[in-house]
Amino acid sequence: MSWFSLLFTLWPSLAPSMLLVGLVGRQLGLRVGLQVVQTMTCSRWGTPSAQGLFQDGDVVIGGLFSLHYQPPATAHDFTQLPHYKPCTGLENLPLQYIYAMLFALEEINHSSTLLPNVQLGYHIHDSCALPPWAMQAALSLVGGDSTSCNSEALPDYSAGYGEGAGESRGDRPVPLIIGGSSSITAMILCRVLGPLSVPLVFQEETQGKGLCLAFVETLQRENIVSDARRAALTIQASTVRVILIFTWYTDVRELFLQLANINVTDRQFLASEAWSTSGNLLQNPVTSKVAKGVLGVAIRSSPIPGFENYLRSCHTSRRPHDEFLKEFWEKEFGCSPAATPLPSYASSSLKSVTLAESSSHLLNISTTPPASRPVQKASPPPCSGTESLEGVQNLFTDTSQLRVTYNIYLAVYAAAHALHSLLTCPDRDSPSGNNSSTCSSPKNIKPIELLQHLSNVSFTTPQGEMFHFQGADIPAKYDLVNWQKTPEGPLKLVLIGHIDGFDLHLNESAIQWSTGSNQVPVSVCSKSCPPGTRKVNRKGEPLCCFDCIPCADGEISNKTGSLHCERCPSEFWSNVEQTACVPRQLDFLSFNETLGITLTTAAVSGAMMTTAVFVVFICYRQTPMVRANNSELSFLLLLSLKLCFLCSLVFIGRPSVWSCRFQQAAFGISFVLCVSCLQVKTIVVLAAFRSARPGAGALIRWFGPGQQRGSVGLLTCIQVIICAIWLSLSPPVPRRDLGFQGSKVTLECAMASVVGFSLVLGYIGLLACSCLLLAFLARKLPDNFNEAKLITFSMLIFCAVWVAFVPAYVSSPGKYVVAVEIFAILASSYGLLLCIFAPKCFIILLRPEKNTKKHLMAR
């Protein structure tokens, strides 16, 4: 983007009159407002601005520059109009900008080909880099600085700028303004002057595009010290290493001073053209500690022939009413430039360059009346008159790097060529006498017409360069500069590249970064999120400040800086790094894992214990303890318990079609056989004691050995039938359980029919409950060794285990469902084995004296 932009907001030519209506009678309608303007006399708020340079001419061009950098303290209580005191702290470089405008105007006024017979004047104001001041000055330039808004005293804006304008200083409105040295000021002036169709040529600061800003700090000129301190603390606290600064160099100077106070010297600064070539910062030993390695963009430098002599020949004796020059004189020489005679050596040199001598009808007018000048505590001594700028070296007299100065010079010439095009009649030499009606005159210039001619300007500068607009800009020509350390210590400005239009030419090896190395510094608020993570923005912070959150299980991100994690397909799972989806491993309860080994050991141990008891009973089968209560049922019970222990092993290992079918059938039939034996034993005990009563002798005959074997077989056959129907119609099949989230997929025996499995468990539960009830009824029968007591206690354990099994089975994930079922089988089997046979083995092996019929029958 170029450093000149034009405003093309067009409203009708009556817009200035509409503005006056809005100021005077905005509470009324448009028609009533017009009547008010025409019938009453009003006065403007505030006083006319007297801080500036004024020179009348046939056409007057406005100028708006930030000459001072220390604004006055103003209390904004919003109860009365603010009273602005004069700014202080004259800057030499903006003063050079002003004289570049004056120098260009003088060249144009002396030209015989550009605007012949037309003298250009100027109204230049100091905005003090304050938007309110700039807006007030711009409106004063556009509307004239009259104290009255009486309709009879107002210029006729619809007719054009020039007619009806007052002849006093500043009353004359201008058709064009050059100025607006910052983006904020320029945007404000664009919005204000847009409805008035007044062309504004301004210097626009570059704006970062496509960059994420970790923080944005605003430096206000009124509170520059506190704002700079706050910004310095923000920079110190931030992880950002590259800071982009768009502001005037005086503000940068205060910021660098604050950074130097807190010893922040390791940041890389990117400079806008407003301070990228500031000699004030380069030569300051304090700020140079912070500013080393600055990389900036600068307007292309170009010489202006004769401009250095023009500056050095300036003297207050030739410009007695130039308050800006007087202030500079006092600052530079420490004396008060009173009305002293002009030195003889300077007289001849000033004759040809003084704007007052170039035209007899131009009028140089005082800038600040004595009453409005700031009161000084102590006046400096008067100057001797021998002071001269010939040997002075400062930013005002330095013409080695004319960047912004040259742009202002070009802006004046662009305005002059637009005026020349507007005021020139193409058919002036035509014999027709009606050409005057198609020509504009200096007294009848309409800003909207000037704007149209300005957009079509194309000319060759006095330096031989072609100048034209591309839309509202000129072709971009910038220099890229780098602040580098010298062996002597101070910083120097080094040209490292340039930009021509869209072509970038950069010598990267010539760049010296703030770190002192040739490595490009990395400046990020947050480092890019690696694969396997995703970005999560921090609340209340810019988009470039984020946290990296690992992807959830089953999700991956295989790109750097991913915003989202992608979920893996159902048969895949994320790897450890969360960067790729891998096939899920089959998981089942195997004999090789710890849990499988533990359960296998418990099952084998139970089977061995049952075998040992069986051997003991075989060896002592003739003893009363074994023969009591049908030894045949005892051996059958031991066999069924051994099957219960062994059937749990079928649940361990990789599920297959046959293993899924056999494990449930073996489990159901083994436990029904076991519980049936206990139930028949309990019934035999009840029948034996009932038959001892008178008249009940026939009861025991119904429960002889044959009936007992038949009862066990019948009860077991019912379970066999249930299992046969279930396994034939809807048997369990091996299936992958994809519902469980994890890197492993469980291979399990899926119950295709929940009803079949429920019937198997329900039938076992029915037999167990009935057996528990019968055993509970027989627990107090008179006998020294009543087996019903042992059966009662064992069935309590059995029922408790299987009641707890149901919720555990339903809630267990994956292969642990199988482990829960195996645990229930083993726990209930051990409960039956220990509760029923441990006391008997204790008597048989350790208390043989009690293994007698007499002892067992004793009450």
PASELUM-930155 format. One record per residue (C-alpha): residue in one letter; x negated, y negated, z. Coordinates in steps of 0.25 Angstrom, whole numbers, plus 5000, padded with zeros to 4 digits. Layout:
BEGIN
AXYZ...
END
This chain:
BEGIN
M500050005000S499549864997W499349755006F500349664999S501849704999L502949624994L504449614999F505449634989T506749624997L507649544989W508849464994P509649364986S509049224985L510049174996A509449255007P508749145013S510049065015M510649195021L509549195031L509849055035V511249095037G510849205046L509949115054V511049005056G512349075057R512249225058Q513449235067L514249175055G514649235042L513849205030R514749095025V514849025038G513349035040L513148965027Q514048855032V513348845045V512048825038Q512648725029T513248635040M512448645052T510948615056C510148715063S508748735068R507848855067W507348935079G505948915083T505048815077P504348805064S503048885063A501848785063Q500748895064G500248905049L499648835037F500548765028Q500248705014D501348655005G501348684990D502248704978V502448844983V502148884997I501649035001G501849085015G500749155023L500849235035F499649285043S499249335056L498249235060H498249245075Y498249375083Q498549335097P500049305098P500649225110A501349295121T502849285119A503949315128H505149385121D506249375131F507349365120T507949245127Q507349135119L506549115106P505149165108H504049055108Y502849095101K501549025104P500449015094C499549135092T498049135095G496849215091L496549175077E496049285068N495049255057L495449355046P496949315045L496449165044Q495649215032Y496949275026I497549135027Y496449065020A496449175009M497949135006L497448985006F496349014997A497149094987L498248984987E497148884984E496648964973I498048974967N498248824969H496948794961S497348894950S497748834936T498348964932L499049024944L500248934949P499748804941N500348674947V500948754959Q500248734972L500448844983G500548814997Y500648895010H501248915023I500449005032H500849055045D500249135056S501049255061C500149295072A500449445068L501749425075P503049475067P503949365074W502949255070A502749315056M504249315054Q504449175059A503349125050A503849205038L505349145040S504749005041L503949025028V505149075021G506248985026G505348865029D504948815042S506048715044T506548685058S507948665052C508948765045N509848655041S510448685027E509948555022A508548565026L508348715021P507748745008D508548804997Y508048944997S508948994987A508348894977G506948934980Y505848904989G505348764988E506548674986G507048604998A505848645006G505348555017E504048485014S503548495029R502648605033G503248745033D504648705029R504448755015P504848905013V503848995006P504249094995L503149194999I502349245011I501049305012G500749375025G501249485034S499949545039S500549665046S501549775042I502549735054T502449585050A502649615035M503849705037I504549605046L504249495036C504749585025R506149605032V506249465035L505849405022G506549515014P507949455013L507249325009S506549384997V505249315001P504049384996L503049435007V501649475004F501049545016Q499949635020E500549775024E499849865034T499750005029Q500650105036G500250255039K501150345031G501150495033L500450485046C500950525059L500750425070A500450485084F500850345090V501150205086E500750085094T501149945091L500249825094Q500949695096R500249565094E500949505106N500449625115I499249665108V498349695121S499349785128D499849845115A498349875111R498149935125R499350025124A498950075110A497550105114L498050195125T498950265116I497750285106Q496950335118A498050435123S498350495109T497650605102V497650535089R496250495084V496650415072I497350285074L498050205063I498150055066F498949955059T498849815065W498049685064Y496549695068T496749605080D497649705086V496749815082R495649745089E496449745102L496749885101F495249925099L494949845111Q495949925119L495450055114A493950015117N494349985131I494850125133N493750185125V494550245114T493550245103D493750385096R494950345087Q494950335072F495750205068L496350185054A496450045051S497449965042E496949845034A497349755045W496049785053S495249885044T494249785040S494349695053G492949635056N493449595069L493549735073L492349785066Q491449685073N492049695087P491149785095V492249835105T493249875094S492149935086K492050055096V493450085093A493550055078K492350145073G492850225061V494050145058L494650185044G495450085038V496150035025A495849895020I496349805009R495349804998S494349685000S494149584988P493449454988I494049324986P493049224978G492949094985F493649134998E492449135007N492048995003Y493448955005L493549005019R492148955023S492448815018C493748805027H493648695037T494548625046S494248495041R494848525028R496048595035P496348505047H497748565048D497348715047E497648765061F497148905058L495848855053K495748765065E495948875074F494948965067W493948845067E494048835082K493948985084E492648995075F491948865079G492448835093C492848695090S494148615087P494148575072A494648435073A494748335061T493248335058P492748285045L492448395035P490948425034S490348375021Y489748515017A491148575018S491848465011S491548504997S491748644999L493148625004K493648534993S493848644984V494548734993T495448655002L496848684999A497248535002E496348484990S496948584980S498248504979S498548364983H500048394986L499748514996L499848475011N499048545022I499948535035S499548565049T499848705054T500048675069P500548545075P499848505088A501048525096S501148675093R499648705094P499248795106V498648725118Q497248755120K496548745133A495248695128S495048635114P493748665108P492748555104P492948485091C492248545078S491048465073G491548485058T490248555054E490948695057S490948785044L491448925041E490248935031G489449025041V490549085049Q490749235048N492049285053L493249355047F493849225042T492649195033D492249345030T492649365015S491949495013Q493149585015L494349515010R495449615011V496749555017T496249425013Y496149464999N497649515000I498149385004Y497349314993L498049414983A499449384990V499349234987Y498949264973A500049364971A501049254976A500449154967H500549234955A502049274959L502249124960H501549094947S502449194940L503749134946L503348994943T502849014929C503849004918P503549104906D504149014896R503648874901D503148834887S504348874880P505048754873S506348784880G506648684891N507448784899N506248854906S506248784919S507448854923T506748984923C505548944930S505348944945S504648824951P503848814964K505048744970N506048854967I505348984971K506249094975P505549204983I506349314976E505749274963L504349254969L504549404974Q504849454960H503649384954L502749434965S503049574963N502649564948V501349494951S500149544943F498849454942T497349454943T496749404956P495549304955Q494649414958G495149494946E496049594952M497349634947F498449614957H499849664955F500949724964Q501449874964G502849854969A502649774981D501149814983I499849794976P498949914972A498249964985K496849934986Y496249965000D494849995006L494650105016V493650055027N492950125038W492350065051Q490950125053K489950105063T488550045059P487250075065E487249935071G488549965079P489649885073L490649935064K490649915049L491749925038V491450035028L492250045015I492550195013G493550195002H494750124995I496150144990D496550104976G498050124974F498250274977D496750304976L495950334988H494450324988L493850365001N492450395005E492650495017S491250515020A491050365023I492050365034Q491550355048W492650395058S492850355072T492250485077G490950445070S490950575060N491450595046Q492550695051V493950635049P494550625063V495850705066S496950625072V498250705076C499150695087S499350845087K498550945079S499251025069C499951145074P499251275070P499951395064G500851465074T501351335080R502351225077K502451075079V503351025089N503450865090R503150795103K504350725108G504250575106E502950585098P502650575083L502750695073C501150705073C501250735088F501650875091D501451005099C501151145093I502051245098P501751395095C502751465087A503751555095D503651705094G504051755081E503851625074I502551575066S501951455059N500851475049K500651335046T499951225053G500851115058S502151195057L503351135062H504151265063C503851405066E504451515057R505051635063C504551775059P505451875052S506151975061E505152085059F503951995060W503351915072S502351805074N500951845076V500151795088E499751665081Q501151635077T500651615063A501251735055C502351845056V501851985058P502652115058R503252145072Q502652265078L503452385081D503652405096F504152525104L503852595117S502652675114F501852785121N500652695120E501052575127T501052555142L502552555144G502652685136I501552755143T502152715156L503552765153T502952895146T502152925159A503352905168A504152995159V503153105158S502853095173G504353105176A504453235167M503253295174M503853265188T505153325183T504353445178A503653455192V504953455199F505453565190V504253655193V504453635207F505953675206I505553795198C504553835208Y505453815220R506753855213Q507153965223T507053865235P508353805240M507953665236V507953705222R509153795222A510053695229N511053625220N510853715207S509353725204E509753735189L510253595189S508953545196F508153605185L509053555174L508953415181L507453425181L507453455166S508353345163L507553245171K506353295163L507053265150C507453125155F505953095158L505553155144C506653085136S506052945140L504852985132V505652985119F505952835121I504452805120G503752795106R504152745092P505652755090S506152845079V507452895074W507353025082S506752975095C507852865096R508952975095F508253075104Q507852975115Q509252935118A509853075117A508753135126F508953025136G510453035137I510453185137S509353205148F509953105158V511353165156L510753305159C510053245171V511253175177S512153295174C511353385182L511353285194Q512853275192V513053425192K512153435204T512953335212I514253405208V513653535213V513353475226L514753415228A515353555224A514453625234F514853545246R516353545242S516453695240A516053705255R517353655259P518553755261G519253795248A518253725239G517353845236A517753855222L517153715219I515753765218R516153875208W516453765198F515053715199G514153835198P512853835190G513653865177Q514553745179Q513353655183R512653685170G513853665162S514153535168V512753485165G512853535151L514153475149L513753335154T512553345146C513253385133I514153255134Q512853175133V512353255122I513653235114I513553085116C512053085111A512353165099I513553075095W512752955097L511452995090S512253055078L513152925076S512252815079P510852855085P509752755089V508752715078P507452655079R507552505076R506652385076D507152285086L506952145079G507752065089F506652065099Q505651945097G504251985097S503052035089K503552175091V504852235086T505352345094L505652485088E506752545096C507852645096A509052555093M510452605098A511352605086S512452645095V512552575109V513752665112G513052795111F511952745120S512952695129L513652825130V512352895133L512052805144G513452795149Y513652945150I512352955158G512852845167L514152915169L513553045173A512552975183C513652895189S514553015192C513353095197L512952975206L514452975211L514453125214A513053125221F513553005229L514753085234A513853205237R512753135244K513253155259L513653305257P513053385269D511753445265N510353435269F509853415255N511053355247E510553335233A511753235230K510953135238L509753145229I510653135216T511353015222F510052935224S509552985210M510752945203L510752805210I509352785204F509852845190C511052745189A510252625194V509152645184W510152665172V511052545177A509752455177F509352515163V510552455156P510152305157A508652335156Y508952415143V509752295137S508752185141S507452255137P506752215124G506152305114K505452425118Y505752395133V507152445130V506552585129A505652565141V506852535149E507652655145I506452745148F506252685161A507752705165I507552855160L506352875169A506852795181S508152875182S507353005179Y506352985190G507452945199L508253075197L506953155198L506453095211C507753075218I508253225216F506953305215A505953235223P506653275237K506753415232C505353425228F504953365241I505653475249I505153585240L503753545240L503553475253R504653525263P504853665259E505453695273K506653615269N506853695256T507753795263K509253815261K509453795276H508853665275L509553615263M510953665268A510753595282R511653485284
END
